[in-house]
Amino acid sequence: MDKEMLYQRVHTMIISSTKEPKYMALSTVKIADLFRVKPEEIEKTLLELINEGRLKKDKLPDRPNYEIYLLP
């Protein structure tokens, strides 16, 4: 899994979001389909990006309590 390509895709999705503050709820299954890899690879790469400080992960306080990704 190309980490930079995934980061660019997620970054663009977050920037184009109309929500305030800018965030995006991601489906690892749909992204895995786009990249033609397993969802586990996407989850692992997203976790690496979070650990590097390039992304933040949070949960929406209200229902539905989706896991969301934000830019730091």
PDB file of N, CA, C and O in Angstrom:
ATOM      1  N   MET A   1       0.842  -1.175   0.000  1.00  0.00           N
ATOM      2  CA  MET A   1       0.000   0.000   0.000  1.00  0.00           C
ATOM      3  C   MET A   1       0.888   1.238   0.000  1.00  0.00           C
ATOM      4  O   MET A   1       1.745   1.391   0.870  1.00  0.00           O
ATOM      5  N   ASP A   2       0.684   2.116  -0.969  1.00  0.00           N
ATOM      6  CA  ASP A   2       1.449   3.348  -1.073  1.00  0.00           C
ATOM      7  C   ASP A   2       0.878   4.380  -0.098  1.00  0.00           C
ATOM      8  O   ASP A   2      -0.214   4.912  -0.298  1.00  0.00           O
ATOM      9  N   LYS A   3       1.644   4.648   0.959  1.00  0.00           N
ATOM     10  CA  LYS A   3       1.184   5.529   2.033  1.00  0.00           C
ATOM     11  C   LYS A   3       0.932   6.954   1.525  1.00  0.00           C
ATOM     12  O   LYS A   3      -0.054   7.580   1.916  1.00  0.00           O
ATOM     13  N   GLU A   4       1.804   7.464   0.668  1.00  0.00           N
ATOM     14  CA  GLU A   4       1.652   8.834   0.171  1.00  0.00           C
ATOM     15  C   GLU A   4       0.402   8.987  -0.689  1.00  0.00           C
ATOM     16  O   GLU A   4      -0.296   9.998  -0.611  1.00  0.00           O
ATOM     17  N   MET A   5       0.128   7.986  -1.499  1.00  0.00           N
ATOM     18  CA  MET A   5      -1.056   8.045  -2.352  1.00  0.00           C
ATOM     19  C   MET A   5      -2.320   8.036  -1.495  1.00  0.00           C
ATOM     20  O   MET A   5      -3.253   8.796  -1.756  1.00  0.00           O
ATOM     21  N   LEU A   6      -2.351   7.185  -0.480  1.00  0.00           N
ATOM     22  CA  LEU A   6      -3.501   7.137   0.419  1.00  0.00           C
ATOM     23  C   LEU A   6      -3.643   8.456   1.167  1.00  0.00           C
ATOM     24  O   LEU A   6      -4.750   8.978   1.299  1.00  0.00           O
ATOM     25  N   TYR A   7      -2.527   8.999   1.657  1.00  0.00           N
ATOM     26  CA  TYR A   7      -2.582  10.268   2.383  1.00  0.00           C
ATOM     27  C   TYR A   7      -3.129  11.379   1.480  1.00  0.00           C
ATOM     28  O   TYR A   7      -3.973  12.165   1.912  1.00  0.00           O
ATOM     29  N   GLN A   8      -2.664  11.448   0.253  1.00  0.00           N
ATOM     30  CA  GLN A   8      -3.151  12.482  -0.668  1.00  0.00           C
ATOM     31  C   GLN A   8      -4.649  12.347  -0.917  1.00  0.00           C
ATOM     32  O   GLN A   8      -5.365  13.346  -0.977  1.00  0.00           O
ATOM     33  N   ARG A   9      -5.115  11.118  -1.059  1.00  0.00           N
ATOM     34  CA  ARG A   9      -6.544  10.883  -1.299  1.00  0.00           C
ATOM     35  C   ARG A   9      -7.364  11.310  -0.085  1.00  0.00           C
ATOM     36  O   ARG A   9      -8.369  12.005  -0.232  1.00  0.00           O
ATOM     37  N   VAL A  10      -6.946  10.903   1.109  1.00  0.00           N
ATOM     38  CA  VAL A  10      -7.667  11.246   2.339  1.00  0.00           C
ATOM     39  C   VAL A  10      -7.588  12.749   2.592  1.00  0.00           C
ATOM     40  O   VAL A  10      -8.579  13.363   2.989  1.00  0.00           O
ATOM     41  N   HIS A  11      -6.423  13.341   2.367  1.00  0.00           N
ATOM     42  CA  HIS A  11      -6.240  14.780   2.542  1.00  0.00           C
ATOM     43  C   HIS A  11      -7.215  15.552   1.651  1.00  0.00           C
ATOM     44  O   HIS A  11      -7.866  16.491   2.110  1.00  0.00           O
ATOM     45  N   THR A  12      -7.314  15.162   0.395  1.00  0.00           N
ATOM     46  CA  THR A  12      -8.228  15.813  -0.542  1.00  0.00           C
ATOM     47  C   THR A  12      -9.676  15.649  -0.105  1.00  0.00           C
ATOM     48  O   THR A  12     -10.465  16.588  -0.208  1.00  0.00           O
ATOM     49  N   MET A  13     -10.032  14.470   0.380  1.00  0.00           N
ATOM     50  CA  MET A  13     -11.398  14.232   0.835  1.00  0.00           C
ATOM     51  C   MET A  13     -11.733  15.128   2.032  1.00  0.00           C
ATOM     52  O   MET A  13     -12.837  15.665   2.113  1.00  0.00           O
ATOM     53  N   ILE A  14     -10.796  15.286   2.948  1.00  0.00           N
ATOM     54  CA  ILE A  14     -11.036  16.118   4.125  1.00  0.00           C
ATOM     55  C   ILE A  14     -11.129  17.592   3.722  1.00  0.00           C
ATOM     56  O   ILE A  14     -12.021  18.303   4.186  1.00  0.00           O
ATOM     57  N   ILE A  15     -10.222  18.051   2.871  1.00  0.00           N
ATOM     58  CA  ILE A  15     -10.214  19.449   2.439  1.00  0.00           C
ATOM     59  C   ILE A  15     -11.504  19.793   1.693  1.00  0.00           C
ATOM     60  O   ILE A  15     -12.025  20.898   1.842  1.00  0.00           O
ATOM     61  N   SER A  16     -12.019  18.869   0.900  1.00  0.00           N
ATOM     62  CA  SER A  16     -13.227  19.148   0.116  1.00  0.00           C
ATOM     63  C   SER A  16     -14.504  18.985   0.936  1.00  0.00           C
ATOM     64  O   SER A  16     -15.598  19.237   0.431  1.00  0.00           O
ATOM     65  N   SER A  17     -14.380  18.572   2.178  1.00  0.00           N
ATOM     66  CA  SER A  17     -15.545  18.398   3.049  1.00  0.00           C
ATOM     67  C   SER A  17     -16.200  19.746   3.328  1.00  0.00           C
ATOM     68  O   SER A  17     -15.513  20.756   3.481  1.00  0.00           O
ATOM     69  N   THR A  18     -17.520  19.758   3.394  1.00  0.00           N
ATOM     70  CA  THR A  18     -18.247  20.993   3.676  1.00  0.00           C
ATOM     71  C   THR A  18     -18.532  21.153   5.160  1.00  0.00           C
ATOM     72  O   THR A  18     -19.137  22.143   5.574  1.00  0.00           O
ATOM     73  N   LYS A  19     -18.107  20.201   5.953  1.00  0.00           N
ATOM     74  CA  LYS A  19     -18.387  20.240   7.390  1.00  0.00           C
ATOM     75  C   LYS A  19     -17.425  21.186   8.093  1.00  0.00           C
ATOM     76  O   LYS A  19     -16.315  21.417   7.613  1.00  0.00           O
ATOM     77  N   GLU A  20     -17.841  21.729   9.214  1.00  0.00           N
ATOM     78  CA  GLU A  20     -16.990  22.594  10.035  1.00  0.00           C
ATOM     79  C   GLU A  20     -16.883  22.007  11.422  1.00  0.00           C
ATOM     80  O   GLU A  20     -17.929  21.789  12.033  1.00  0.00           O
ATOM     81  N   PRO A  21     -15.734  21.735  11.969  1.00  0.00           N
ATOM     82  CA  PRO A  21     -14.441  21.795  11.284  1.00  0.00           C
ATOM     83  C   PRO A  21     -14.358  20.707  10.232  1.00  0.00           C
ATOM     84  O   PRO A  21     -15.158  19.772  10.229  1.00  0.00           O
ATOM     85  N   LYS A  22     -13.404  20.828   9.354  1.00  0.00           N
ATOM     86  CA  LYS A  22     -13.259  19.877   8.249  1.00  0.00           C
ATOM     87  C   LYS A  22     -12.907  18.487   8.768  1.00  0.00           C
ATOM     88  O   LYS A  22     -11.902  18.301   9.453  1.00  0.00           O
ATOM     89  N   TYR A  23     -13.748  17.523   8.433  1.00  0.00           N
ATOM     90  CA  TYR A  23     -13.470  16.133   8.790  1.00  0.00           C
ATOM     91  C   TYR A  23     -14.161  15.225   7.791  1.00  0.00           C
ATOM     92  O   TYR A  23     -14.983  15.670   6.990  1.00  0.00           O
ATOM     93  N   MET A  24     -13.813  13.930   7.851  1.00  0.00           N
ATOM     94  CA  MET A  24     -14.396  12.958   6.934  1.00  0.00           C
ATOM     95  C   MET A  24     -14.518  11.616   7.636  1.00  0.00           C
ATOM     96  O   MET A  24     -13.575  11.150   8.275  1.00  0.00           O
ATOM     97  N   ALA A  25     -15.679  11.003   7.513  1.00  0.00           N
ATOM     98  CA  ALA A  25     -15.863   9.625   7.962  1.00  0.00           C
ATOM     99  C   ALA A  25     -15.495   8.741   6.775  1.00  0.00           C
ATOM    100  O   ALA A  25     -16.094   8.849   5.705  1.00  0.00           O
ATOM    101  N   LEU A  26     -14.519   7.877   6.963  1.00  0.00           N
ATOM    102  CA  LEU A  26     -14.010   7.051   5.867  1.00  0.00           C
ATOM    103  C   LEU A  26     -14.485   5.616   5.981  1.00  0.00           C
ATOM    104  O   LEU A  26     -14.605   5.070   7.078  1.00  0.00           O
ATOM    105  N   SER A  27     -14.750   5.017   4.839  1.00  0.00           N
ATOM    106  CA  SER A  27     -15.041   3.595   4.779  1.00  0.00           C
ATOM    107  C   SER A  27     -13.795   2.891   4.254  1.00  0.00           C
ATOM    108  O   SER A  27     -13.443   3.021   3.082  1.00  0.00           O
ATOM    109  N   THR A  28     -13.139   2.149   5.127  1.00  0.00           N
ATOM    110  CA  THR A  28     -11.925   1.465   4.694  1.00  0.00           C
ATOM    111  C   THR A  28     -12.215   0.432   3.615  1.00  0.00           C
ATOM    112  O   THR A  28     -11.356   0.144   2.781  1.00  0.00           O
ATOM    113  N   VAL A  29     -13.410  -0.119   3.627  1.00  0.00           N
ATOM    114  CA  VAL A  29     -13.780  -1.108   2.608  1.00  0.00           C
ATOM    115  C   VAL A  29     -13.878  -0.442   1.234  1.00  0.00           C
ATOM    116  O   VAL A  29     -13.392  -0.988   0.244  1.00  0.00           O
ATOM    117  N   LYS A  30     -14.502   0.729   1.172  1.00  0.00           N
ATOM    118  CA  LYS A  30     -14.620   1.436  -0.111  1.00  0.00           C
ATOM    119  C   LYS A  30     -13.265   1.909  -0.615  1.00  0.00           C
ATOM    120  O   LYS A  30     -12.979   1.826  -1.809  1.00  0.00           O
ATOM    121  N   ILE A  31     -12.435   2.404   0.289  1.00  0.00           N
ATOM    122  CA  ILE A  31     -11.101   2.850  -0.116  1.00  0.00           C
ATOM    123  C   ILE A  31     -10.270   1.654  -0.577  1.00  0.00           C
ATOM    124  O   ILE A  31      -9.527   1.753  -1.553  1.00  0.00           O
ATOM    125  N   ALA A  32     -10.393   0.539   0.114  1.00  0.00           N
ATOM    126  CA  ALA A  32      -9.668  -0.672  -0.291  1.00  0.00           C
ATOM    127  C   ALA A  32     -10.099  -1.109  -1.690  1.00  0.00           C
ATOM    128  O   ALA A  32      -9.278  -1.571  -2.483  1.00  0.00           O
ATOM    129  N   ASP A  33     -11.379  -0.961  -1.985  1.00  0.00           N
ATOM    130  CA  ASP A  33     -11.877  -1.272  -3.330  1.00  0.00           C
ATOM    131  C   ASP A  33     -11.214  -0.376  -4.380  1.00  0.00           C
ATOM    132  O   ASP A  33     -10.815  -0.847  -5.445  1.00  0.00           O
ATOM    133  N   LEU A  34     -11.102   0.906  -4.075  1.00  0.00           N
ATOM    134  CA  LEU A  34     -10.488   1.845  -5.017  1.00  0.00           C
ATOM    135  C   LEU A  34      -9.029   1.502  -5.292  1.00  0.00           C
ATOM    136  O   LEU A  34      -8.565   1.580  -6.429  1.00  0.00           O
ATOM    137  N   PHE A  35      -8.313   1.121  -4.238  1.00  0.00           N
ATOM    138  CA  PHE A  35      -6.892   0.810  -4.373  1.00  0.00           C
ATOM    139  C   PHE A  35      -6.633  -0.659  -4.686  1.00  0.00           C
ATOM    140  O   PHE A  35      -5.491  -1.057  -4.917  1.00  0.00           O
ATOM    141  N   ARG A  36      -7.687  -1.457  -4.695  1.00  0.00           N
ATOM    142  CA  ARG A  36      -7.600  -2.895  -4.974  1.00  0.00           C
ATOM    143  C   ARG A  36      -6.643  -3.606  -4.011  1.00  0.00           C
ATOM    144  O   ARG A  36      -5.760  -4.363  -4.414  1.00  0.00           O
ATOM    145  N   VAL A  37      -6.860  -3.324  -2.716  1.00  0.00           N
ATOM    146  CA  VAL A  37      -6.113  -3.983  -1.648  1.00  0.00           C
ATOM    147  C   VAL A  37      -7.109  -4.433  -0.587  1.00  0.00           C
ATOM    148  O   VAL A  37      -8.307  -4.178  -0.705  1.00  0.00           O
ATOM    149  N   LYS A  38      -6.615  -5.097   0.442  1.00  0.00           N
ATOM    150  CA  LYS A  38      -7.489  -5.547   1.523  1.00  0.00           C
ATOM    151  C   LYS A  38      -7.751  -4.392   2.492  1.00  0.00           C
ATOM    152  O   LYS A  38      -6.881  -3.545   2.693  1.00  0.00           O
ATOM    153  N   PRO A  39      -8.945  -4.352   3.093  1.00  0.00           N
ATOM    154  CA  PRO A  39      -9.260  -3.289   4.055  1.00  0.00           C
ATOM    155  C   PRO A  39      -8.267  -3.217   5.223  1.00  0.00           C
ATOM    156  O   PRO A  39      -8.029  -2.140   5.770  1.00  0.00           O
ATOM    157  N   GLU A  40      -7.694  -4.351   5.600  1.00  0.00           N
ATOM    158  CA  GLU A  40      -6.728  -4.370   6.690  1.00  0.00           C
ATOM    159  C   GLU A  40      -5.490  -3.534   6.354  1.00  0.00           C
ATOM    160  O   GLU A  40      -4.902  -2.897   7.227  1.00  0.00           O
ATOM    161  N   GLU A  41      -5.105  -3.549   5.073  1.00  0.00           N
ATOM    162  CA  GLU A  41      -3.950  -2.759   4.647  1.00  0.00           C
ATOM    163  C   GLU A  41      -4.250  -1.265   4.772  1.00  0.00           C
ATOM    164  O   GLU A  41      -3.388  -0.484   5.176  1.00  0.00           O
ATOM    165  N   ILE A  42      -5.468  -0.875   4.425  1.00  0.00           N
ATOM    166  CA  ILE A  42      -5.883   0.526   4.537  1.00  0.00           C
ATOM    167  C   ILE A  42      -5.873   0.938   6.006  1.00  0.00           C
ATOM    168  O   ILE A  42      -5.348   1.997   6.352  1.00  0.00           O
ATOM    169  N   GLU A  43      -6.451   0.106   6.868  1.00  0.00           N
ATOM    170  CA  GLU A  43      -6.490   0.414   8.299  1.00  0.00           C
ATOM    171  C   GLU A  43      -5.079   0.552   8.860  1.00  0.00           C
ATOM    172  O   GLU A  43      -4.809   1.466   9.639  1.00  0.00           O
ATOM    173  N   LYS A  44      -4.179  -0.344   8.471  1.00  0.00           N
ATOM    174  CA  LYS A  44      -2.798  -0.308   8.951  1.00  0.00           C
ATOM    175  C   LYS A  44      -2.109   0.977   8.493  1.00  0.00           C
ATOM    176  O   LYS A  44      -1.417   1.623   9.280  1.00  0.00           O
ATOM    177  N   THR A  45      -2.294   1.348   7.238  1.00  0.00           N
ATOM    178  CA  THR A  45      -1.666   2.553   6.700  1.00  0.00           C
ATOM    179  C   THR A  45      -2.242   3.809   7.340  1.00  0.00           C
ATOM    180  O   THR A  45      -1.503   4.750   7.627  1.00  0.00           O
ATOM    181  N   LEU A  46      -3.561   3.834   7.569  1.00  0.00           N
ATOM    182  CA  LEU A  46      -4.166   4.976   8.249  1.00  0.00           C
ATOM    183  C   LEU A  46      -3.614   5.108   9.668  1.00  0.00           C
ATOM    184  O   LEU A  46      -3.362   6.220  10.133  1.00  0.00           O
ATOM    185  N   LEU A  47      -3.426   3.991  10.351  1.00  0.00           N
ATOM    186  CA  LEU A  47      -2.859   4.008  11.696  1.00  0.00           C
ATOM    187  C   LEU A  47      -1.426   4.555  11.679  1.00  0.00           C
ATOM    188  O   LEU A  47      -1.033   5.300  12.577  1.00  0.00           O
ATOM    189  N   GLU A  48      -0.655   4.188  10.665  1.00  0.00           N
ATOM    190  CA  GLU A  48       0.702   4.719  10.526  1.00  0.00           C
ATOM    191  C   GLU A  48       0.663   6.238  10.353  1.00  0.00           C
ATOM    192  O   GLU A  48       1.463   6.955  10.953  1.00  0.00           O
ATOM    193  N   LEU A  49      -0.271   6.726   9.529  1.00  0.00           N
ATOM    194  CA  LEU A  49      -0.397   8.164   9.303  1.00  0.00           C
ATOM    195  C   LEU A  49      -0.803   8.889  10.589  1.00  0.00           C
ATOM    196  O   LEU A  49      -0.352  10.006  10.844  1.00  0.00           O
ATOM    197  N   ILE A  50      -1.646   8.260  11.386  1.00  0.00           N
ATOM    198  CA  ILE A  50      -2.061   8.843  12.665  1.00  0.00           C
ATOM    199  C   ILE A  50      -0.855   8.887  13.610  1.00  0.00           C
ATOM    200  O   ILE A  50      -0.618   9.900  14.266  1.00  0.00           O
ATOM    201  N   ASN A  51      -0.098   7.794  13.678  1.00  0.00           N
ATOM    202  CA  ASN A  51       1.074   7.732  14.554  1.00  0.00           C
ATOM    203  C   ASN A  51       2.154   8.734  14.148  1.00  0.00           C
ATOM    204  O   ASN A  51       2.904   9.218  14.996  1.00  0.00           O
ATOM    205  N   GLU A  52       2.234   9.045  12.855  1.00  0.00           N
ATOM    206  CA  GLU A  52       3.192  10.034  12.365  1.00  0.00           C
ATOM    207  C   GLU A  52       2.709  11.458  12.624  1.00  0.00           C
ATOM    208  O   GLU A  52       3.476  12.408  12.472  1.00  0.00           O
ATOM    209  N   GLY A  53       1.450  11.612  13.013  1.00  0.00           N
ATOM    210  CA  GLY A  53       0.906  12.933  13.274  1.00  0.00           C
ATOM    211  C   GLY A  53       0.371  13.639  12.043  1.00  0.00           C
ATOM    212  O   GLY A  53       0.101  14.840  12.087  1.00  0.00           O
ATOM    213  N   ARG A  54       0.214  12.916  10.948  1.00  0.00           N
ATOM    214  CA  ARG A  54      -0.272  13.527   9.711  1.00  0.00           C
ATOM    215  C   ARG A  54      -1.793  13.551   9.646  1.00  0.00           C
ATOM    216  O   ARG A  54      -2.372  14.338   8.897  1.00  0.00           O
ATOM    217  N   LEU A  55      -2.444  12.688  10.432  1.00  0.00           N
ATOM    218  CA  LEU A  55      -3.905  12.647  10.542  1.00  0.00           C
ATOM    219  C   LEU A  55      -4.275  12.535  12.011  1.00  0.00           C
ATOM    220  O   LEU A  55      -3.475  12.097  12.839  1.00  0.00           O
ATOM    221  N   LYS A  56      -5.501  12.939  12.320  1.00  0.00           N
ATOM    222  CA  LYS A  56      -6.067  12.732  13.644  1.00  0.00           C
ATOM    223  C   LYS A  56      -7.313  11.875  13.485  1.00  0.00           C
ATOM    224  O   LYS A  56      -8.002  11.943  12.467  1.00  0.00           O
ATOM    225  N   LYS A  57      -7.591  11.076  14.492  1.00  0.00           N
ATOM    226  CA  LYS A  57      -8.772  10.227  14.485  1.00  0.00           C
ATOM    227  C   LYS A  57      -9.603  10.572  15.713  1.00  0.00           C
ATOM    228  O   LYS A  57      -9.063  10.723  16.808  1.00  0.00           O
ATOM    229  N   ASP A  58     -10.914  10.697  15.534  1.00  0.00           N
ATOM    230  CA  ASP A  58     -11.807  11.057  16.623  1.00  0.00           C
ATOM    231  C   ASP A  58     -13.142  10.374  16.379  1.00  0.00           C
ATOM    232  O   ASP A  58     -13.320   9.699  15.365  1.00  0.00           O
ATOM    233  N   LYS A  59     -14.075  10.543  17.299  1.00  0.00           N
ATOM    234  CA  LYS A  59     -15.432  10.024  17.135  1.00  0.00           C
ATOM    235  C   LYS A  59     -16.402  11.184  17.216  1.00  0.00           C
ATOM    236  O   LYS A  59     -16.196  12.130  17.975  1.00  0.00           O
ATOM    237  N   LEU A  60     -17.460  11.101  16.427  1.00  0.00           N
ATOM    238  CA  LEU A  60     -18.503  12.119  16.521  1.00  0.00           C
ATOM    239  C   LEU A  60     -19.201  11.986  17.868  1.00  0.00           C
ATOM    240  O   LEU A  60     -19.500  10.874  18.302  1.00  0.00           O
ATOM    241  N   PRO A  61     -19.464  13.115  18.536  1.00  0.00           N
ATOM    242  CA  PRO A  61     -20.094  13.049  19.854  1.00  0.00           C
ATOM    243  C   PRO A  61     -21.562  12.621  19.792  1.00  0.00           C
ATOM    244  O   PRO A  61     -22.067  11.993  20.723  1.00  0.00           O
ATOM    245  N   ASP A  62     -22.237  12.958  18.711  1.00  0.00           N
ATOM    246  CA  ASP A  62     -23.652  12.621  18.561  1.00  0.00           C
ATOM    247  C   ASP A  62     -23.810  11.404  17.675  1.00  0.00           C
ATOM    248  O   ASP A  62     -22.894  11.007  16.954  1.00  0.00           O
ATOM    249  N   ARG A  63     -24.993  10.822  17.748  1.00  0.00           N
ATOM    250  CA  ARG A  63     -25.277   9.664  16.897  1.00  0.00           C
ATOM    251  C   ARG A  63     -25.355  10.095  15.460  1.00  0.00           C
ATOM    252  O   ARG A  63     -25.830  11.201  15.204  1.00  0.00           O
ATOM    253  N   PRO A  64     -24.939   9.330  14.533  1.00  0.00           N
ATOM    254  CA  PRO A  64     -24.191   8.084  14.680  1.00  0.00           C
ATOM    255  C   PRO A  64     -22.755   8.399  15.060  1.00  0.00           C
ATOM    256  O   PRO A  64     -22.161   9.334  14.522  1.00  0.00           O
ATOM    257  N   ASN A  65     -22.205   7.650  15.957  1.00  0.00           N
ATOM    258  CA  ASN A  65     -20.860   7.892  16.475  1.00  0.00           C
ATOM    259  C   ASN A  65     -19.788   7.356  15.525  1.00  0.00           C
ATOM    260  O   ASN A  65     -19.029   6.446  15.859  1.00  0.00           O
ATOM    261  N   TYR A  66     -19.751   7.948  14.337  1.00  0.00           N
ATOM    262  CA  TYR A  66     -18.757   7.529  13.349  1.00  0.00           C
ATOM    263  C   TYR A  66     -17.358   7.895  13.807  1.00  0.00           C
ATOM    264  O   TYR A  66     -17.159   8.880  14.517  1.00  0.00           O
ATOM    265  N   GLU A  67     -16.384   7.082  13.387  1.00  0.00           N
ATOM    266  CA  GLU A  67     -14.995   7.454  13.562  1.00  0.00           C
ATOM    267  C   GLU A  67     -14.682   8.406  12.415  1.00  0.00           C
ATOM    268  O   GLU A  67     -14.982   8.120  11.256  1.00  0.00           O
ATOM    269  N   ILE A  68     -14.079   9.533  12.750  1.00  0.00           N
ATOM    270  CA  ILE A  68     -13.782  10.543  11.737  1.00  0.00           C
ATOM    271  C   ILE A  68     -12.280  10.808  11.693  1.00  0.00           C
ATOM    272  O   ILE A  68     -11.553  10.545  12.651  1.00  0.00           O
ATOM    273  N   TYR A  69     -11.846  11.327  10.574  1.00  0.00           N
ATOM    274  CA  TYR A  69     -10.443  11.682  10.374  1.00  0.00           C
ATOM    275  C   TYR A  69     -10.363  13.162  10.090  1.00  0.00           C
ATOM    276  O   TYR A  69     -11.153  13.707   9.318  1.00  0.00           O
ATOM    277  N   LEU A  70      -9.386  13.817  10.731  1.00  0.00           N
ATOM    278  CA  LEU A  70      -9.177  15.245  10.578  1.00  0.00           C
ATOM    279  C   LEU A  70      -7.714  15.503  10.266  1.00  0.00           C
ATOM    280  O   LEU A  70      -6.859  14.646  10.492  1.00  0.00           O
ATOM    281  N   LEU A  71      -7.431  16.702   9.741  1.00  0.00           N
ATOM    282  CA  LEU A  71      -6.049  17.113   9.572  1.00  0.00           C
ATOM    283  C   LEU A  71      -5.595  17.767  10.867  1.00  0.00           C
ATOM    284  O   LEU A  71      -6.384  18.448  11.522  1.00  0.00           O
ATOM    285  N   PRO A  72      -4.340  17.571  11.247  1.00  0.00           N
ATOM    286  CA  PRO A  72      -3.853  18.186  12.492  1.00  0.00           C
ATOM    287  C   PRO A  72      -3.807  19.712  12.411  1.00  0.00           C
ATOM    288  O   PRO A  72      -3.421  20.369  13.377  1.00  0.00           O
TER     289      PRO A  72
END
